Amino acid sequence: MLKETKTIAVFREEIRQLAEEAFHKHLISGYGDGEDVNKYQIVIEGKPRHYSLEHTYSLLCDLLGKSDERS
């Protein structure tokens, strides 16, 4: 469980970095932790949306024009 939690924490940090980049490029209007550990909130067009971590990662990669291959 500890390894899984650490992996989720690392993935969430990757997502936070992508979200911060998208925010500074004005592609999203906000971001933050979701309702639970497996969700992340992205604010698009003024509407907060909660997505799974995997969906959030893919969405942000698409917005930023990056490959969605995790490092």
N, CA, C and O of each residue as an XYZ file, in Angstrom:
284
protein
N       0.828     -1.205      0.000
C       0.000      0.000      0.000
C       0.863      1.255      0.000
O       0.543      2.226     -0.685
N       1.966      1.243      0.771
C       2.825      2.421      0.829
C       3.399      2.738     -0.541
O       3.426      3.902     -0.941
N       3.861      1.719     -1.272
C       4.410      1.942     -2.609
C       3.338      2.507     -3.536
O       3.605      3.429     -4.306
N       2.127      1.955     -3.465
C       1.020      2.448     -4.300
C       0.710      3.903     -3.967
O       0.487      4.710     -4.869
N       0.695      4.241     -2.693
C       0.423      5.617     -2.268
C       1.521      6.540     -2.763
O       1.238      7.650     -3.211
N       2.779      6.095     -2.688
C       3.886      6.908     -3.171
C       3.773      7.108     -4.678
O       4.014      8.206     -5.179
N       3.411      6.062     -5.395
C       3.238      6.164     -6.840
C       2.137      7.160     -7.169
O       2.296      7.976     -8.076
N       1.033      7.106     -6.454
C      -0.061      8.057     -6.668
C       0.416      9.467     -6.364
O       0.080     10.404     -7.088
N       1.192      9.628     -5.304
C       1.696     10.957     -4.949
C       2.609     11.504     -6.047
O       2.544     12.690     -6.373
N       3.447     10.659     -6.610
C       4.339     11.079     -7.695
C       3.513     11.457     -8.926
O       3.789     12.473     -9.562
N       2.511     10.656     -9.265
C       1.653     10.925    -10.414
C       0.889     12.235    -10.207
O       0.769     13.039    -11.131
N       0.376     12.446     -8.995
C      -0.342     13.686     -8.689
C       0.584     14.898     -8.842
O       0.145     15.955     -9.295
N       1.850     14.754     -8.471
C       2.808     15.860     -8.623
C       3.056     16.148    -10.099
O       3.153     17.312    -10.486
N       3.158     15.121    -10.923
C       3.305     15.311    -12.372
C       2.091     16.072    -12.920
O       2.230     16.990    -13.729
N       0.909     15.674    -12.467
C      -0.326     16.328    -12.909
C      -0.342     17.781    -12.447
O      -0.730     18.669    -13.205
N       0.076     18.027    -11.212
C       0.094     19.401    -10.699
C       1.020     20.279    -11.545
O       0.691     21.429    -11.839
N       2.165     19.743    -11.930
C       3.100     20.511    -12.757
C       2.499     20.821    -14.129
O       2.631     21.937    -14.632
N       1.838     19.829    -14.731
C       1.179     20.066    -16.014
C       0.055     21.097    -15.864
O      -0.103     21.979    -16.708
N      -0.720     20.977    -14.784
C      -1.821     21.912    -14.545
C      -1.291     23.332    -14.348
O      -1.878     24.292    -14.847
N      -0.200     23.460    -13.632
C       0.389     24.782    -13.427
C       0.833     25.387    -14.764
O       0.614     26.572    -15.015
N       1.449     24.581    -15.609
C       1.864     25.056    -16.928
C       0.648     25.479    -17.758
O       0.658     26.537    -18.387
N      -0.401     24.645    -17.756
C      -1.618     24.967    -18.506
C      -2.279     26.235    -17.966
O      -2.811     27.038    -18.733
N      -2.245     26.409    -16.661
C      -2.819     27.606    -16.033
C      -2.064     28.853    -16.484
O      -2.681     29.851    -16.856
N      -0.746     28.802    -16.453
C       0.061     29.969    -16.836
C      -0.043     30.283    -18.322
O       0.222     31.407    -18.746
N      -0.430     29.283    -19.112
C      -0.653     29.509    -20.545
C      -2.112     29.870    -20.841
O      -2.508     29.997    -22.000
N      -2.900     30.033    -19.779
C      -4.323     30.404    -19.873
C      -5.162     29.361    -20.612
O      -6.143     29.699    -21.274
N      -4.768     28.094    -20.494
C      -5.541     27.005    -21.092
C      -6.615     26.497    -20.133
O      -7.635     25.958    -20.564
N      -6.385     26.668    -18.846
C      -7.357     26.348    -17.799
C      -7.399     27.537    -16.850
O      -6.462     28.334    -16.800
N      -8.488     27.651    -16.098
C      -8.591     28.790    -15.188
C      -8.375     28.416    -13.728
O      -8.463     29.276    -12.852
N      -8.094     27.146    -13.456
C      -7.808     26.719    -12.094
C      -7.557     25.230    -12.016
O      -7.838     24.487    -12.956
N      -7.027     24.803    -10.884
C      -6.729     23.381    -10.678
C      -6.526     23.124     -9.191
O      -6.297     24.056     -8.420
N      -6.610     21.878     -8.797
C      -6.378     21.528     -7.396
C      -6.762     20.094     -7.106
O      -7.196     19.355     -7.990
N      -6.595     19.718     -5.855
C      -6.920     18.361     -5.429
C      -8.403     18.093     -5.607
O      -9.242     18.980     -5.453
N      -8.701     16.849     -5.934
C     -10.085     16.445     -6.118
C     -10.732     16.006     -4.822
O     -10.172     16.160     -3.736
N     -11.906     15.464     -4.963
C     -12.690     15.030     -3.814
C     -12.054     13.854     -3.088
O     -12.249     13.685     -1.885
N     -11.299     13.047     -3.811
C     -10.585     11.944     -3.182
C      -9.209     11.809     -3.824
O      -8.891     12.523     -4.774
N      -8.407     10.906     -3.312
C      -7.015     10.776     -3.737
C      -6.882     10.383     -5.211
O      -5.840     10.635     -5.817
N      -7.900      9.778     -5.790
C      -7.844      9.328     -7.180
C      -8.470     10.318     -8.163
O      -8.670      9.991     -9.333
N      -8.777     11.520     -7.692
C      -9.396     12.533     -8.556
C      -8.600     13.829     -8.475
O      -7.897     14.094     -7.500
N      -8.735     14.634     -9.539
C      -8.080     15.937     -9.593
C      -9.059     16.923    -10.208
O      -9.813     16.569    -11.115
N      -9.051     18.146     -9.723
C      -9.995     19.154    -10.204
C      -9.309     20.090    -11.197
O      -8.229     20.618    -10.937
N      -9.964     20.278    -12.333
C      -9.521     21.229    -13.348
C     -10.690     22.177    -13.595
O     -11.829     21.736    -13.749
N     -10.411     23.472    -13.633
C     -11.453     24.460    -13.917
C     -11.285     24.888    -15.370
O     -10.282     25.493    -15.748
N     -12.298     24.558    -16.176
C     -12.304     24.888    -17.593
C     -13.546     25.709    -17.876
O     -14.656     25.318    -17.515
N     -13.353     26.848    -18.522
C     -14.462     27.750    -18.843
C     -15.280     28.094    -17.604
O     -16.507     28.180    -17.659
N     -14.586     28.290    -16.487
C     -15.228     28.693    -15.241
C     -15.960     27.596    -14.499
O     -16.584     27.855    -13.470
N     -15.894     26.362    -15.008
C     -16.609     25.263    -14.371
C     -15.624     24.249    -13.804
O     -14.828     23.669    -14.543
N     -15.679     24.033    -12.477
C     -14.792     23.022    -11.888
C     -15.266     21.614    -12.271
O     -16.450     21.289    -12.180
N     -14.324     20.811    -12.694
C     -14.641     19.432    -13.082
C     -13.667     18.500    -12.386
O     -12.468     18.770    -12.319
N     -14.196     17.402    -11.869
C     -13.363     16.412    -11.192
C     -13.184     15.210    -12.107
O     -14.155     14.588    -12.538
N     -11.927     14.898    -12.394
C     -11.603     13.792    -13.279
C     -10.695     12.799    -12.568
O     -10.024     13.131    -11.590
N     -10.691     11.580    -13.080
C      -9.729     10.604    -12.584
C      -8.331     11.125    -12.885
O      -8.158     11.966    -13.768
N      -7.347     10.636    -12.165
C      -5.974     11.082    -12.393
C      -5.536     10.792    -13.824
O      -4.896     11.629    -14.461
N      -5.874      9.624    -14.325
C      -5.474      9.244    -15.677
C      -6.102     10.174    -16.718
O      -5.433     10.612    -17.653
N      -7.384     10.467    -16.545
C      -8.073     11.351    -17.492
C      -7.501     12.765    -17.413
O      -7.297     13.415    -18.438
N      -7.245     13.233    -16.203
C      -6.676     14.571    -16.024
C      -5.324     14.674    -16.718
O      -5.044     15.656    -17.406
N      -4.495     13.661    -16.535
C      -3.166     13.656    -17.161
C      -3.288     13.731    -18.679
O      -2.609     14.534    -19.319
N      -4.143     12.904    -19.252
C      -4.334     12.899    -20.704
C      -4.895     14.226    -21.194
O      -4.442     14.755    -22.209
N      -5.870     14.765    -20.485
C      -6.471     16.042    -20.853
C      -5.432     17.162    -20.873
O      -5.369     17.942    -21.823
N      -4.626     17.237    -19.828
C      -3.614     18.282    -19.752
C      -2.555     18.104    -20.835
O      -2.113     19.087    -21.431
N      -2.146     16.875    -21.096
C      -1.184     16.626    -22.171
C      -1.753     17.075    -23.510
O      -1.047     17.682    -24.316
N      -3.027     16.778    -23.750
C      -3.677     17.207    -24.994
C      -3.707     18.734    -25.097
O      -3.379     19.295    -26.142
N      -4.100     19.400    -24.016
C      -4.164     20.863    -24.019
C      -2.795     21.482    -24.287
O      -2.687     22.500    -24.971
N      -1.762     20.864    -23.744
C      -0.410     21.401    -23.862
C       0.315     20.906    -25.111
O       1.429     21.345    -25.400
N      -0.316     19.989    -25.853
C       0.305     19.452    -27.045
C       1.490     18.564    -26.749
O       2.450     18.517    -27.518
N       1.424     17.854    -25.625
C       2.525     16.962    -25.222
C       2.089     15.515    -25.374
O       0.899     15.201    -25.377
N       3.067     14.653    -25.499
C       2.812     13.224    -25.499
C       2.299     12.835    -24.110
O       2.762     13.369    -23.102
N       1.349     11.909    -24.059
C       0.837     11.507    -22.745
C       1.546     10.277    -22.198
O       0.987      9.544    -21.383
N       2.774     10.053    -22.646
C       3.591      8.957    -22.099
C       4.193      9.423    -20.788
O       4.894     10.434    -20.749
N       3.924      8.695    -19.714
C       4.484      9.030    -18.416
C       5.947      8.709    -18.380
O       6.389      7.699    -18.927
N       6.711      9.581    -17.729
C       8.163      9.355    -17.618
C       8.486      8.342    -16.552
O       9.657      8.035    -16.327
